[in-house]
Amino acid sequence: MDRIDKNILHWLQRDASLSVAELAEKVGLSSTPCWRRVQRLEKAGIITRRVALVDPRKINLGITAFVRVRTNRHDTDWLETFAQAADRIPEIVEVHRLSGDIDYLLRIVVPDIAGYDKVYKELISSADFADVSANFAMEEIKSTTALPLDYA
């Protein structure tokens, strides 16, 4: 990946709705070579998808909970059951397996505490957990989907 590819990624991470002509102008290429590079980045799996980012507050999802999950089971059957349950619950927008004393970290978005309680009850009925603890975000200081490109 050269600096032009990184520049293409830089701009697409900020605005995937840019036309090929606009993107080409920003990266200093003509449209056809720019489009070929974008296609190559997609084919290589570097660009995995293009999405619209939605403001959660504007669709009544003003509460973000970070949920720490511990389990006493560390087998593939448990993990499959847990992963399927998390996939079925749309309010769970991220699941990360961690090192250390917490096994999984979930990010959950809901309209209110009652909404969280509903998700919590659905989650704990889906798999065996040793502990499920939540923290609620009071303020969002930084949120970005743009990845740093210095390491590419």
KELUMKOL-624810 format. One record per residue: residue in three letters; x, y, z of N, C-alpha, C in turn. Coordinates in steps of 0.1 Angstrom, whole numbers, padded with zeros to 4 digits, always signed. Example, Ala and Ser with C-alpha at 12.3 -4.5 7.8 and 13.67 -1.06 7.14 Angstrom:
# KELUMKOL-624810
ALA+0132-0057+0078+0123-0045+0078+0132-0033+0078 SER+0128-0022+0071+0137-0011+0071+0129+0000+0079 
# end
This chain:
# KELUMKOL-624810
MET+0009-0012+0000+0000+0000+0000+0009+0012+0000 ASP+0007+0021-0010+0015+0033-0010+0007+0045-0005 ARG+0014+0057-0005+0008+0069+0001-0005+0073-0006 ILE-0007+0070-0019-0020+0073-0025-0031+0064-0020 ASP-0028+0051-0018-0038+0042-0012-0042+0047+0001 LYS-0032+0051+0009-0035+0056+0023-0043+0069+0022 ASN-0040+0077+0013-0048+0090+0011-0062+0087+0007 ILE-0064+0077-0002-0078+0073-0005-0085+0068+0007 LEU-0079+0059+0015-0085+0054+0027-0088+0066+0037 HIS-0079+0075+0038-0081+0087+0047-0094+0094+0043 TRP-0096+0097+0030-0108+0104+0026-0120+0096+0027 LEU-0119+0083+0023-0131+0075+0024-0136+0072+0038 GLN-0126+0071+0048-0130+0069+0062-0138+0081+0067 ARG-0135+0093+0061-0142+0105+0066-0155+0107+0059 ASP-0156+0103+0046-0168+0105+0038-0169+0095+0027 ALA-0175+0084+0029-0176+0073+0019-0186+0077+0008 SER-0193+0088+0009-0202+0092-0001-0195+0101-0012 LEU-0182+0103-0011-0175+0111-0021-0177+0104-0035 SER-0179+0112-0045-0179+0106-0058-0165+0102-0062 VAL-0163+0094-0072-0150+0090-0077-0143+0103-0081 ALA-0149+0112-0088-0143+0124-0093-0138+0133-0081 GLU-0146+0134-0071-0142+0142-0059-0131+0135-0052 LEU-0131+0122-0050-0120+0115-0044-0108+0116-0052 ALA-0109+0114-0065-0097+0115-0073-0090+0129-0072 GLU-0098+0139-0072-0093+0153-0070-0086+0154-0057 LYS-0091+0149-0046-0085+0150-0033-0072+0143-0032 VAL-0070+0132-0040-0058+0124-0039-0048+0126-0050 GLY-0052+0135-0060-0043+0139-0070-0043+0129-0082 LEU-0054+0122-0085-0054+0113-0096-0066+0116-0105 SER-0066+0111-0117-0078+0112-0125-0087+0101-0121 SER-0100+0102-0125-0110+0093-0120-0108+0078-0122 THR-0104+0074-0134-0102+0060-0137-0092+0053-0129 PRO-0079+0058-0127-0070+0052-0119-0074+0052-0104 CYS-0081+0062-0100-0086+0063-0086-0096+0052-0084 TRP-0106+0050-0093-0116+0040-0092-0109+0026-0091 ARG-0099+0024-0100-0092+0011-0100-0086+0008-0086 ARG-0080+0018-0080-0074+0017-0067-0084+0013-0056 VAL-0095+0020-0057-0106+0017-0047-0111+0003-0049 GLN-0113-0001-0061-0117-0015-0064-0107-0025-0059 ARG-0094-0022-0061-0083-0031-0056-0084-0032-0041 LEU-0086-0020-0034-0086-0020-0019-0098-0028-0014 GLU-0109-0028-0022-0121-0035-0018-0119-0050-0021 LYS-0113-0054-0032-0110-0068-0035-0100-0074-0025 ALA-0091-0066-0020-0081-0071-0011-0087-0072+0003 GLY-0099-0067+0005-0106-0068+0018-0101-0057+0028 ILE-0094-0047+0023-0090-0036+0031-0102-0026+0033 ILE-0109-0023+0023-0122-0017+0024-0132-0028+0025 THR-0138-0030+0037-0147-0041+0039-0162-0037+0036 ARG-0166-0025+0037-0179-0020+0034-0180-0005+0035 ARG-0190+0000+0030-0193+0015+0031-0206+0016+0038 VAL-0207+0025+0048-0219+0026+0056-0223+0040+0058 ALA-0235+0043+0063-0239+0056+0068-0238+0055+0083 LEU-0232+0065+0089-0232+0066+0104-0244+0074+0108 VAL-0251+0068+0118-0263+0074+0123-0261+0079+0137 ASP-0266+0091+0140-0265+0097+0153-0274+0090+0162 PRO-0269+0082+0172-0278+0074+0181-0288+0083+0188 ARG-0285+0095+0192-0294+0104+0200-0306+0108+0191 LYS-0304+0109+0178-0315+0113+0169-0325+0102+0166 ILE-0321+0089+0170-0330+0078+0168-0333+0072+0182 ASN-0333+0080+0192-0337+0076+0206-0328+0065+0212 LEU-0315+0066+0210-0306+0056+0216-0296+0064+0224 GLY-0300+0072+0234-0292+0081+0241-0283+0075+0252 ILE-0285+0062+0255-0278+0056+0266-0268+0046+0260 THR-0255+0047+0263-0245+0037+0260-0240+0030+0272 ALA-0241+0017+0272-0236+0009+0284-0224+0001+0279 PHE-0214+0001+0287-0203-0008+0285-0204-0019+0295 VAL-0206-0031+0290-0209-0043+0299-0197-0052+0299 ARG-0193-0055+0312-0182-0064+0314-0188-0078+0317 VAL-0183-0088+0310-0189-0102+0312-0177-0111+0316 ARG-0180-0119+0327-0171-0129+0330-0178-0142+0330 THR-0171-0153+0326-0177-0166+0325-0168-0176+0332 ASN-0173-0187+0337-0165-0198+0341-0163-0208+0331 ARG-0169-0207+0319-0168-0216+0308-0160-0210+0297 HIS-0150-0217+0292-0142-0212+0281-0140-0223+0270 ASP-0152-0228+0267-0152-0238+0256-0159-0233+0244 THR-0157-0240+0233-0162-0235+0220-0178-0235+0220 ASP-0184-0245+0226-0198-0245+0227-0204-0233+0234 TRP-0198-0229+0245-0203-0217+0252-0201-0205+0244 LEU-0189-0204+0238-0186-0192+0229-0196-0191+0218 GLU-0199-0202+0211-0208-0202+0200-0222-0197+0205 THR-0227-0202+0216-0240-0199+0222-0240-0184+0225 PHE-0230-0179+0231-0229-0165+0235-0228-0156+0222 ALA-0220-0160+0213-0219-0152+0200-0232-0151+0193 GLN-0239-0162+0192-0252-0162+0185-0262-0154+0193 ALA-0262-0154+0206-0271-0146+0214-0268-0131+0212 ALA-0255-0127+0212-0251-0113+0210-0255-0109+0196 ASP-0254-0117+0187-0258-0114+0173-0273-0112+0171 ARG-0281-0119+0179-0296-0118+0179-0301-0105+0185 ILE-0293-0099+0194-0297-0087+0202-0292-0075+0195 PRO-0300-0067+0188-0295-0056+0180-0289-0045+0188 GLU-0293-0043+0200-0288-0033+0209-0273-0035+0212 ILE-0269-0048+0211-0254-0051+0214-0247-0047+0200 VAL-0240-0037+0200-0233-0032+0188-0219-0036+0187 GLU-0213-0040+0198-0199-0045+0198-0197-0055+0209 VAL-0189-0065+0205-0185-0075+0215-0170-0078+0213 HIS-0162-0077+0224-0148-0079+0223-0144-0090+0233 ARG-0136-0099+0229-0130-0109+0239-0117-0103+0244 LEU-0115-0103+0257-0104-0096+0263-0094-0105+0270 SER-0082-0100+0272-0073-0107+0281-0076-0101+0295 GLY-0071-0108+0305-0072-0102+0319-0084-0108+0326 ASP-0089-0101+0337-0099-0107+0345-0113-0105+0340 ILE-0115-0097+0330-0128-0096+0323-0127-0104+0310 ASP-0137-0113+0307-0136-0121+0295-0141-0114+0283 TYR-0152-0106+0284-0158-0100+0272-0162-0086+0276 LEU-0161-0077+0266-0167-0063+0268-0177-0060+0257 LEU-0189-0056+0261-0199-0053+0252-0202-0038+0252 ARG-0206-0033+0240-0211-0019+0240-0226-0021+0236 ILE-0234-0015+0244-0249-0017+0242-0255-0003+0241 VAL-0263-0001+0231-0270+0012+0230-0285+0010+0232 VAL-0291+0018+0240-0306+0017+0243-0312+0031+0246 PRO-0325+0032+0246-0331+0045+0248-0331+0049+0263 ASP-0331+0039+0272-0332+0043+0286-0328+0031+0294 ILE-0329+0032+0308-0325+0021+0317-0334+0009+0315 ALA-0347+0012+0313-0356+0001+0311-0352-0007+0299 GLY-0348+0000+0288-0343-0007+0276-0331-0015+0279 TYR-0322-0010+0288-0310-0018+0291-0314-0030+0299 ASP-0324-0029+0308-0328-0040+0317-0334-0051+0308 LYS-0341-0048+0297-0347-0057+0288-0335-0065+0281 VAL-0325-0058+0276-0314-0064+0270-0306-0073+0280 TYR-0304-0068+0292-0297-0076+0302-0304-0089+0305 LYS-0318-0089+0306-0325-0101+0309-0324-0111+0297 GLU-0325-0105+0285-0323-0114+0273-0309-0120+0273 LEU-0299-0112+0276-0285-0117+0276-0283-0128+0286 ILE-0287-0125+0298-0284-0135+0309-0292-0148+0307 SER-0303-0148+0300-0311-0160+0297-0305-0168+0286 SER-0295-0162+0279-0289-0169+0267-0277-0178+0270 ALA-0270-0175+0280-0258-0183+0283-0255-0182+0298 ASP-0246-0190+0303-0242-0191+0317-0231-0181+0319 PHE-0233-0171+0328-0223-0161+0331-0219-0162+0346 ALA-0206-0159+0349-0202-0157+0363-0205-0143+0368 ASP-0204-0133+0359-0207-0120+0363-0210-0111+0351 VAL-0220-0102+0353-0223-0092+0342-0224-0079+0349 SER-0216-0069+0346-0216-0056+0352-0216-0045+0342 ALA-0223-0035+0344-0224-0024+0334-0219-0011+0340 ASN-0214-0003+0331-0211+0011+0333-0218+0019+0322 PHE-0224+0030+0326-0231+0039+0316-0223+0051+0313 ALA-0222+0054+0300-0214+0065+0296-0221+0078+0300 MET-0214+0087+0306-0220+0100+0310-0218+0110+0299 GLU-0206+0109+0292-0203+0119+0281-0194+0112+0271 GLU-0196+0115+0259-0187+0109+0248-0177+0120+0245 ILE-0164+0117+0248-0153+0126+0246-0148+0125+0232 LYS-0146+0113+0227-0141+0111+0213-0148+0098+0208 SER-0152+0099+0196-0158+0088+0189-0155+0089+0174 THR-0148+0079+0168-0144+0080+0154-0145+0065+0149 THR-0147+0064+0136-0146+0051+0130-0134+0051+0121 ALA-0127+0063+0120-0115+0064+0112-0103+0057+0119 LEU-0097+0047+0112-0085+0041+0117-0072+0048+0114 PRO-0062+0048+0123-0049+0054+0119-0043+0047+0108 LEU-0037+0054+0098-0031+0047+0087-0016+0047+0087 ASP-0010+0052+0097+0005+0052+0098+0011+0038+0098 TYR+0003+0028+0102+0008+0015+0104+0006+0006+0091 ALA-0001+0011+0081-0004+0003+0070+0008+0002+0060 
# end
